[in-house]
């Protein structure tokens, strides 16, 4: 019998908001908007926010990020509305998500370096590394038929912490610590899950 994985917070929320998102997706598709256009627009919003964050305008940057959050979910809804069968959209979405992660953490690292806060800059880079590894291990797991979608710190949790630390300055350093530790723990958690699953299969 296969082990039943607990749902992540991201998966729970996706289930809750799927119906209203699908309604928005059908509306946008009716307007002739392609899902890839929504995906690219979402990255452009993150890029703008990152430039603002790099200048030290954390709260304004957070507002821009918050305004662009719906785009990260709506692209999939538009793809479902058009009954898209090709796989490129998923590859593009995942790739641009990694760029988005990179933009935000590079912006934070840049501003911290300008302030000569190099120890915190290194922590931001550690969070970036952990974020990329969380996604990478999931992708590698798919390659060996293991759905490594578990984790205590998936993208939704990362986004929530980033927004909180940008909106509330006293939480900034705490947020960096949580991100630096949480992302890498989640990467190791997924790696262990892949190892254990393959070991149980005798592979």
PyMOL commands that set and color helices and strands:
alter all, ss='L'
color gray80, all
select helices_A, chain A and resi 9-30+35-54+58-81+88-114+118-143+155-167+169-201
alter helices_A, ss='H'
color red, helices_A
deselect
rebuild
show_as cartoon
